[in-house]
Amino acid sequence: MDQLAHSTVDGETSSQSSQKRSLSYLLLLFYLAMLFLRPYDLIPALKILHLPMVSGGLCFAVYIWSRYSGGQKIFPVTPLTRMLLLMTVWAMVTMPFSFWIGGSLKSFWNDWLKMCILFLMLGNVLQSAKNVQGALWMCIVSATCISSLAIALKVLLGESVADGRLVTDASGVYSGPNLFSMTLILLLPYVLFFFFLHTKLWVRLFCGFAIAAFTIANMLTESRAGTFGEVLVVVLVFWKLRGWGVGLMKTVGISLLAAILFLPFAPKGLWERFSTVLAGSDVVLDPNSKAGSALGSKLQREELLVHAVILTAENPILGVGMNNFAAKSHERFNTRAEDWVGCHNTFLQVSSELGIPGLVLYLLLLGAAWKTVRLPGKQMSPHDRELPENRQFRILSDATVISFIGYVLFSTLAHLAYEPYFFVVGGIAESLRNIYMGSAVPAPLEVPLGTWAVSSVMPILVKASASRTE
């Protein structure tokens, strides 16, 4: 395993198979651009083209064709794919018993299955560290464009704002302030690692701009979870960078400089929202003020968590159905129409919608993902770690570990079970695992002494016998 940057998962070298893989890769890049740049949200006329469906469908079709023609498994069985399959089967089992079967079926088809396909393509189309980095750059550049545009519209025109909080005209992974923040946190570890460790100056300069755009946008969303998440990710990245020879003094100094530069951009509403974190229900605030709105949001979240626990207790086996929490909670607790929202906790979302068995499967899925994320770092030998050729792979592996941690911690504050975030970071982890396992040099087999003697002596005897005959 002397080089992982350009190594592929399999040893097939035919030009036809290589062309199929290249086409799959290009289509996957285009699909990621549709997912993270979302030009059809910014230019509504493009919606008629159905670009995500077309690009994703073409990518999946070419992926199946290339795997089948190359004699490879279309659905490789790994610990992570096995758990995803079990989750999928369980979701199908619960569907006929859902509170709202139509909504459950729609979520299963439009959200869950499509994201499973995205995971499958990320895990198997990206067959080298260079491919993985290319896919991540597509996501990073897209998110940087969306963040910069949203900031510019807010600062210059006062647009891209909802209740004073930064939003974007793009939907999907940017729908609302909290999902906007989650998207930035998912990609931030990679940007930070590239900023500190990339060898090219222009790449580091762009990463510095992306970090600034992500940080300012995150603060302007006024998301408390987003702010906590970014601080945690930065701390973990700085801690991990010590293993790369980047000392804490350097990272702390850069952090202080960043704080001086970025904190003036923090809106007053962000601090007012934080001031309500420890406030009780007996506190009375003007509901039209930032602090009053934040306190109302906090109390609503607490109420929704209680509702999720109650629904889990009342439907412990099958739950209320995939993505049915909001509808069932509204019916069960007679809430207002504006309270038709999710429960703001992924684990309670799964337990209330798919039952306790669904929660157990989800926890096992996260466990399998954690093992997958950490596998290259744990198994790579000290010698291989020091090889310059493996530097790119190690950077991606370390950043993916922190990105996954960021997702898990953010999921305690938002309902993300059927959103793309896990499938993206899980797919990247799966591809790195496949690259590593495909590049690892297997240990030599122990050959029994008798077999070795026969295989070594027989050619000599045959040669001697042929010489006599002549």
Secondary structure, DSSP 8 states (H G I E B T S, - for coil): ----SS--SS----HHHHHHHHHHHHHHHHHHHHHHT-HHHHSGGGGGG-HHHHHHHHHHHHHHHHHHHTT--SS---HHHHHHHHHHHHHHHHGGG-SSHHHHHHHIIIIIIHHHHHHHHHHHH--SHHHHHHHHHHHHHHHHHHHHHHHHIIIIIS-SEETTEE--S--GGGSHHHHHHHHHHHHHHHHHHHHHH-S-HHHHHHHHHHHHHHHHHHHHTT-HHHHHHHHHHHHHHHHHHGGGT--HHHHHHHHHHHHHHHGGGS-HHHHHHHTTTT--TT----TTSHHHHHHHHHHHHHHHHHHHHHHHHHSTTT-S-TT-HHHHHHHHHT--GGG----S-HHHHHHHHHHHHHHHHHHHHHHHHHHHHHHHHHHS-HHHHH-GGGHHHHHHHHHHHHHHHHHHHHTTSS--TTSHHHHHHHHHHHHHHHHHHHHS--------HHHHHHHHHHHHHHHHHHHHH-
